[in-house]
């Protein structure tokens, strides 16, 4: 009850998690502490916790107390999908100290544990019941017998010669529009050849569906909820350490060349680069962005200087060809969109259709896709030119080359256009292809879910640098080697333009929670991403235990991170950059 309020109705609180502790083999649960945590359950309230139904688990209460004595009973309800629930009623007056309940096991399944405080006296007791009546659960916890943990070392792995590192990011590329990911159109012959000599992660998730947030997750190894650079005028604080800074401190020469103002120096992405080149957008070009042919032309002389240098180098190259406007140069427009009116892909028309200000003519979806595919093919061609130049300079074989995208693009897959609108597959499933030094593991395809935040620790390990503590990402090398690295959840976040959408992928499913006032796709979504990669069939309401588990996983994410990391800074956007960003629809 609110203090001082005339409204005497008790407030309700929903709990999303209990404490889960791992015990070494043969260990015993603690008891006798005078500072044990307490969960208080008023009568007729309950808390539900979801966990994996693993072997050897037990629910334990150090003590169960009723207030007043004899006034309430604990009901424990255990539910596995497809099985009748188990119900256990516990009288605090007779419950042993401690009280322990073995939990049912079903490998691969989710178990729901509900703890409810029942009013022992019946409904009529409400007339006399005090607001404090209920149960006190002393130190409730689920214990799991686990093998003793092996000590992990933070020492840098031994590397004889640190490799040159190339991070090539193609803006706005859906994985399912590349040949190596199963696309039937010949959009990516160069990328496909590159993939044949590298490692393809068949399921890679972006940490957001717009550029700056996603790129900073790549460069910091942190989830969007951790670095929190999520708004249009947010900039990365200097307190964060980027991939470029780690490599620079280890003796690397560092160069960035970008074609998207969203990742320019204004927003802090130049941290750690000896030289940072922003090839600016212009309304005088139909493409608006400077394309990958110009990126190569500016890069190649600098690349030759780096090749002659004594230091290993790190290149971050950001191409933006597939991004709207959809204006592929010839001959790629004729190859993929010969029958399409080129003006349909102009930026003003794309944005007007995307915002609903202009009715989309019949066939717009197909026309946009044709133009978009032509842009991917153009970028692919010039990516191939870059690889050829690396080979000509004798740099290709021993280099570590990572090809990735920041996010995808929507063509009415879930009712909208472009990106930065939802966290569905067409906006989050991105390509991730890694060519290891010396061509190690060439041709391998890894089904373990990879995340953008895993790029930084993977690169550092391959460069012989110990990844710092506190990263959200982890190295992908165990997954590449097939060392049995288990999957971990992938989190995504979109906080742009009053949106608040969060998503988690785990255990073959994806849950989306949308608290945006303007949501169109449904506030709660659940998909089986193994059988339904396009996320067409919303299982929310059909798989409540799976959704509950994923929601619990998602909501617990930010609790331990936000207080430990600095707030984003507000970028000082000058008038010229603001005009360019406004023209592209980046700033409103």
PAVEX-265978 format. One record per residue (C-alpha): x, y, z; residue number from 1. Coordinates in steps of 0.25 Angstrom, whole numbers, plus 5000, padded with zeros to 4 digits. Layout:
# PAVEX-265978
    c1    c2    c3  num
     X     Y     Z  NUM
...
# end
This chain:
# PAVEX-265978
    c1    c2    c3  num
  5000  5000  5000    1
  5005  5014  4997    2
  5009  5021  5009    3
  4999  5033  5012    4
  4990  5028  5001    5
  4975  5026  5004    6
  4975  5015  4994    7
  4977  5002  5003    8
  4978  4992  4992    9
  4992  4985  4993   10
  5002  4987  4981   11
  5006  4975  4973   12
  5020  4972  4968   13
  5024  4962  4958   14
  5037  4955  4960   15
  5045  4950  4948   16
  5056  4943  4954   17
  5061  4935  4966   18
  5075  4932  4969   19
  5082  4920  4962   20
  5094  4915  4968   21
  5104  4905  4963   22
  5110  4895  4973   23
  5122  4887  4970   24
  5121  4872  4971   25
  5118  4867  4985   26
  5116  4882  4990   27
  5105  4885  5000   28
  5096  4897  5001   29
  5099  4908  5011   30
  5091  4909  5024   31
  5091  4916  5037   32
  5094  4930  5031   33
  5088  4942  5038   34
  5087  4950  5026   35
  5080  4941  5016   36
  5071  4947  5006   37
  5056  4947  5008   38
  5045  4946  4997   39
  5032  4951  5003   40
  5019  4946  4997   41
  5006  4952  5001   42
  4994  4943  5001   43
  4989  4940  4987   44
  5001  4944  4980   45
  5011  4936  4973   46
  5025  4936  4966   47
  5029  4928  4954   48
  5043  4924  4950   49
  5047  4917  4937   50
  5060  4909  4936   51
  5065  4897  4928   52
  5060  4884  4933   53
  5074  4878  4935   54
  5078  4866  4943   55
  5081  4867  4958   56
  5074  4880  4961   57
  5066  4883  4974   58
  5058  4895  4980   59
  5063  4898  4994   60
  5057  4908  5004   61
  5066  4910  5017   62
  5053  4912  5024   63
  5038  4915  5021   64
  5030  4924  5031   65
  5016  4928  5031   66
  5011  4942  5036   67
  5002  4940  5044   68
  5005  4926  5048   69
  4996  4916  5041   70
  4991  4927  5032   71
  4996  4922  5019   72
  5001  4910  5011   73
  5012  4909  5000   74
  5008  4903  4987   75
  5019  4899  4978   76
  5015  4896  4963   77
  5025  4889  4954   78
  5021  4889  4939   79
  5028  4883  4927   80
  5023  4884  4913   81
  5014  4873  4909   82
  5013  4867  4923   83
  5003  4869  4934   84
  5008  4879  4945   85
  5013  4874  4958   86
  5007  4881  4970   87
  5013  4881  4984   88
  5006  4888  4996   89
  5015  4891  5008   90
  5010  4895  5022   91
  5020  4904  5028   92
  5017  4898  5042   93
  5022  4884  5038   94
  5032  4887  5027   95
  5046  4882  5030   96
  5058  4892  5032   97
  5063  4893  5021   98
  5052  4889  5012   99
  5057  4882  4999  100
  5049  4878  4986  101
  5056  4870  4975  102
  5052  4876  4962  103
  5048  4867  4950  104
  5058  4866  4939  105
  5055  4866  4924  106
  5068  4869  4916  107
  5066  4881  4906  108
  5052  4885  4912  109
  5048  4897  4920  110
  5043  4895  4934  111
  5034  4906  4940  112
  5034  4907  4956  113
  5023  4914  4962  114
  5023  4918  4976  115
  5009  4923  4981  116
  5004  4927  4995  117
  4990  4921  4998  118
  4981  4927  5008  119
  4979  4915  5017  120
  4966  4921  5023  121
  4958  4922  5010  122
  4953  4934  5002  123
  4945  4939  5014  124
  4958  4942  5021  125
  4959  4954  5012  126
  4949  4962  5021  127
  4959  4961  5033  128
  4973  4958  5026  129
  4984  4968  5029  130
  4992  4973  5017  131
  5004  4967  5023  132
  4998  4953  5023  133
  5006  4943  5015  134
  5019  4935  5014  135
  5034  4938  5016  136
  5043  4929  5007  137
  5056  4929  5014  138
  5068  4928  5003  139
  5060  4921  4992  140
  5069  4916  4982  141
  5071  4905  4971  142
  5083  4897  4973  143
  5089  4889  4961  144
  5100  4879  4963  145
  5111  4883  4953  146
  5125  4878  4950  147
  5136  4886  4957  148
  5139  4898  4948  149
  5153  4898  4941  150
  5161  4911  4943  151
  5161  4919  4931  152
  5173  4928  4927  153
  5173  4942  4923  154
  5187  4941  4917  155
  5189  4945  4903  156
  5190  4933  4893  157
  5203  4930  4887  158
  5204  4936  4873  159
  5217  4936  4865  160
  5214  4947  4855  161
  5202  4956  4858  162
  5193  4956  4845  163
  5188  4968  4837  164
  5173  4970  4840  165
  5163  4974  4830  166
  5149  4977  4836  167
  5140  4979  4823  168
  5126  4983  4827  169
  5115  4984  4816  170
  5104  4993  4821  171
  5090  4988  4820  172
  5092  4973  4815  173
  5083  4962  4818  174
  5090  4949  4819  175
  5079  4942  4811  176
  5082  4951  4799  177
  5096  4945  4797  178
  5099  4932  4790  179
  5107  4925  4801  180
  5094  4927  4809  181
  5085  4920  4799  182
  5080  4932  4791  183
  5078  4927  4776  184
  5081  4940  4769  185
  5096  4942  4766  186
  5098  4955  4775  187
  5111  4950  4781  188
  5120  4942  4773  189
  5133  4949  4779  190
  5127  4947  4794  191
  5124  4933  4791  192
  5138  4930  4786  193
  5143  4937  4798  194
  5134  4929  4807  195
  5139  4916  4801  196
  5153  4919  4806  197
  5148  4924  4820  198
  5138  4920  4831  199
  5123  4923  4829  200
  5114  4925  4841  201
  5101  4921  4836  202
  5093  4928  4847  203
  5099  4942  4851  204
  5091  4952  4859  205
  5092  4967  4859  206
  5091  4974  4872  207
  5082  4985  4866  208
  5075  4988  4853  209
  5082  5002  4851  210
  5096  5005  4848  211
  5102  5013  4859  212
  5097  5004  4870  213
  5101  4991  4863  214
  5115  4996  4858  215
  5118  5000  4872  216
  5115  4986  4877  217
  5124  4981  4867  218
  5135  4990  4871  219
  5134  4989  4886  220
  5129  4975  4888  221
  5117  4980  4896  222
  5102  4979  4895  223
  5094  4991  4891  224
  5088  4990  4905  225
  5102  4992  4911  226
  5109  5003  4902  227
  5095  5009  4901  228
  5098  5018  4888  229
  5084  5016  4883  230
  5079  5030  4880  231
  5082  5038  4867  232
  5090  5048  4875  233
  5098  5038  4884  234
  5113  5037  4883  235
  5122  5027  4889  236
  5130  5032  4901  237
  5145  5032  4902  238
  5144  5023  4914  239
  5140  5011  4905  240
  5152  5003  4898  241
  5150  5000  4884  242
  5156  4989  4875  243
  5164  4999  4868  244
  5170  5004  4882  245
  5173  4989  4886  246
  5181  4987  4874  247
  5187  5000  4874  248
  5192  4998  4888  249
  5198  4985  4883  250
  5206  4992  4872  251
  5197  4991  4860  252
  5196  5002  4850  253
  5181  5006  4849  254
  5173  5012  4838  255
  5158  5014  4836  256
  5150  5018  4823  257
  5135  5019  4824  258
  5124  5024  4815  259
  5113  5026  4825  260
  5112  5038  4833  261
  5106  5030  4845  262
  5119  5024  4848  263
  5128  5037  4846  264
  5137  5044  4856  265
  5126  5052  4861  266
  5120  5040  4868  267
  5133  5035  4874  268
  5136  5024  4864  269
  5150  5029  4861  270
  5155  5025  4875  271
  5168  5017  4873  272
  5170  5020  4858  273
  5183  5026  4853  274
  5176  5031  4841  275
  5161  5032  4840  276
  5155  5035  4826  277
  5140  5039  4824  278
  5136  5039  4810  279
  5124  5048  4811  280
  5110  5047  4805  281
  5105  5057  4795  282
  5091  5060  4789  283
  5098  5063  4776  284
  5100  5048  4774  285
  5088  5039  4772  286
  5094  5028  4781  287
  5096  5039  4792  288
  5107  5031  4798  289
  5121  5029  4792  290
  5121  5015  4787  291
  5131  5003  4788  292
  5138  5007  4775  293
  5142  5020  4781  294
  5145  5014  4794  295
  5155  5005  4787  296
  5161  5016  4779  297
  5164  5024  4792  298
  5169  5012  4800  299
  5178  5005  4790  300
  5190  5016  4791  301
  5189  5015  4806  302
  5189  5000  4806  303
  5202  5000  4798  304
  5208  5009  4809  305
  5203  5000  4820  306
  5209  4988  4812  307
  5222  4994  4812  308
  5222  4997  4827  309
  5228  4989  4838  310
  5215  4989  4847  311
  5204  4979  4845  312
  5191  4987  4841  313
  5176  4988  4844  314
  5167  4993  4834  315
  5152  4996  4836  316
  5145  4998  4823  317
  5130  5002  4823  318
  5124  5001  4809  319
  5109  5006  4808  320
  5105  5002  4794  321
  5093  4993  4797  322
  5087  5004  4806  323
  5075  5013  4801  324
  5074  5020  4791  325
  5074  5007  4782  326
  5082  5012  4770  327
  5091  5001  4765  328
  5101  5006  4754  329
  5102  4999  4741  330
  5104  4988  4737  331
  5098  4983  4750  332
  5085  4990  4749  333
  5082  4984  4735  334
  5086  4970  4740  335
  5076  4970  4752  336
  5066  4982  4750  337
  5065  4984  4735  338
  5050  4986  4735  339
  5050  4995  4747  340
  5047  5010  4746  341
  5061  5015  4752  342
  5054  5027  4759  343
  5046  5017  4768  344
  5059  5015  4776  345
  5062  5030  4778  346
  5063  5033  4792  347
  5051  5043  4793  348
  5042  5032  4787  349
  5048  5021  4796  350
  5046  5029  4809  351
  5032  5034  4805  352
  5027  5020  4802  353
  5034  5015  4815  354
  5027  5026  4823  355
  5014  5023  4817  356
  5013  5037  4810  357
  5013  5031  4796  358
  5005  5019  4792  359
  5014  5008  4787  360
  5011  5005  4773  361
  5008  4990  4769  362
  5021  4982  4769  363
  5028  4992  4778  364
  5034  4981  4786  365
  5039  4973  4775  366
  5045  4985  4768  367
  5052  4989  4781  368
  5058  4976  4783  369
  5063  4976  4768  370
  5070  4989  4771  371
  5075  4985  4784  372
  5081  4972  4778  373
  5088  4980  4768  374
  5094  4989  4778  375
  5099  4976  4786  376
  5105  4971  4773  377
  5112  4984  4770  378
  5118  4984  4784  379
  5122  4969  4783  380
  5130  4973  4770  381
  5138  4983  4777  382
  5140  4975  4789  383
  5146  4965  4779  384
  5155  4976  4774  385
  5160  4978  4788  386
  5163  4964  4790  387
  5171  4964  4777  388
  5179  4976  4782  389
  5182  4969  4795  390
  5187  4957  4787  391
  5195  4965  4778  392
  5202  4971  4790  393
  5205  4958  4796  394
  5196  4961  4808  395
  5184  4952  4806  396
  5188  4938  4810  397
  5193  4942  4824  398
  5182  4952  4827  399
  5170  4951  4836  400
  5159  4956  4828  401
  5145  4958  4834  402
  5133  4961  4825  403
  5120  4965  4833  404
  5108  4974  4832  405
  5102  4984  4842  406
  5088  4980  4839  407
  5078  4975  4828  408
  5067  4982  4820  409
  5052  4979  4820  410
  5043  4978  4808  411
  5029  4976  4814  412
  5034  4963  4821  413
  5027  4968  4834  414
  5019  4979  4828  415
  5029  4990  4826  416
  5041  4995  4818  417
  5056  4998  4821  418
  5062  4996  4835  419
  5063  5002  4849  420
  5048  4998  4850  421
  5047  4984  4856  422
  5056  4973  4861  423
  5051  4962  4852  424
  5060  4953  4844  425
  5061  4962  4831  426
  5067  4973  4839  427
  5076  4965  4848  428
  5081  4953  4841  429
  5094  4957  4835  430
  5106  4950  4828  431
  5118  4947  4836  432
  5130  4941  4829  433
  5144  4939  4834  434
  5156  4936  4826  435
  5167  4931  4836  436
  5182  4934  4834  437
  5187  4923  4825  438
  5174  4919  4821  439
  5171  4910  4833  440
  5158  4903  4834  441
  5155  4907  4820  442
  5141  4903  4815  443
  5135  4901  4829  444
  5121  4905  4832  445
  5118  4907  4847  446
  5103  4906  4851  447
  5106  4912  4865  448
  5099  4925  4867  449
  5109  4936  4865  450
  5108  4950  4869  451
  5114  4964  4865  452
  5119  4965  4879  453
  5128  4953  4877  454
  5136  4959  4866  455
  5145  4967  4876  456
  5149  4956  4885  457
  5151  4947  4873  458
  5160  4957  4866  459
  5168  4959  4879  460
  5171  4945  4881  461
  5176  4942  4867  462
  5185  4955  4869  463
  5191  4949  4881  464
  5184  4959  4891  465
  5177  4955  4903  466
  5162  4960  4902  467
  5159  4969  4914  468
  5149  4966  4925  469
  5135  4971  4924  470
  5132  4968  4910  471
  5118  4963  4906  472
  5124  4955  4894  473
  5133  4943  4894  474
  5143  4937  4884  475
  5137  4929  4872  476
  5150  4921  4871  477
  5145  4909  4880  478
  5132  4908  4871  479
  5141  4909  4858  480
  5150  4897  4864  481
  5138  4889  4868  482
  5142  4889  4882  483
  5128  4888  4887  484
  5126  4902  4891  485
  5111  4903  4895  486
  5102  4914  4890  487
  5099  4926  4898  488
  5088  4936  4897  489
  5088  4947  4886  490
  5082  4960  4890  491
  5077  4971  4881  492
  5072  4985  4884  493
  5065  4996  4877  494
  5063  5009  4884  495
  5062  5019  4872  496
  5051  5029  4871  497
  5043  5026  4883  498
  5044  5011  4880  499
  5047  5001  4891  500
  5049  4987  4885  501
  5057  4976  4891  502
  5060  4962  4886  503
  5067  4950  4890  504
  5071  4937  4882  505
  5074  4925  4890  506
  5071  4910  4890  507
  5066  4910  4875  508
  5055  4921  4878  509
  5054  4936  4878  510
  5046  4945  4887  511
  5043  4959  4884  512
  5037  4969  4894  513
  5032  4982  4888  514
  5028  4993  4897  515
  5028  5004  4886  516
  5015  5012  4886  517
  5015  5011  4870  518
  5017  4996  4869  519
  5011  4989  4858  520
  5016  4975  4859  521
  5010  4971  4872  522
  5016  4974  4886  523
  5020  4959  4889  524
  5026  4950  4878  525
  5032  4936  4879  526
  5038  4929  4867  527
  5045  4915  4865  528
  5057  4920  4857  529
  5062  4906  4853  530
  5049  4903  4846  531
  5044  4917  4843  532
  5056  4925  4839  533
  5048  4936  4833  534
  5040  4937  4846  535
  5026  4936  4839  536
  5019  4928  4850  537
  5017  4935  4863  538
  5017  4924  4874  539
  5014  4934  4885  540
  5002  4928  4893  541
  5005  4914  4888  542
  5019  4912  4895  543
  5017  4919  4908  544
  5028  4912  4916  545
  5038  4915  4905  546
  5034  4930  4904  547
  5034  4931  4919  548
  5049  4926  4919  549
  5053  4935  4908  550
  5046  4947  4914  551
  5053  4944  4928  552
  5066  4943  4921  553
  5064  4956  4913  554
  5059  4964  4925  555
  5070  4960  4934  556
  5081  4965  4924  557
  5082  4980  4927  558
  5082  4979  4943  559
  5096  4976  4945  560
  5102  4985  4934  561
  5096  4999  4933  562
  5102  5004  4946  563
  5116  5000  4943  564
  5117  5006  4929  565
  5117  5021  4926  566
  5106  5028  4919  567
  5106  5031  4904  568
  5111  5045  4901  569
  5103  5055  4893  570
  5109  5057  4879  571
  5112  5071  4874  572
  5106  5070  4860  573
  5111  5082  4852  574
  5101  5088  4842  575
  5108  5082  4829  576
  5107  5068  4835  577
  5093  5070  4840  578
  5089  5074  4826  579
  5095  5061  4821  580
  5089  5052  4831  581
  5075  5059  4829  582
  5076  5057  4814  583
  5078  5042  4817  584
  5067  5041  4827  585
  5077  5039  4839  586
  5073  5051  4847  587
  5059  5056  4847  588
# end
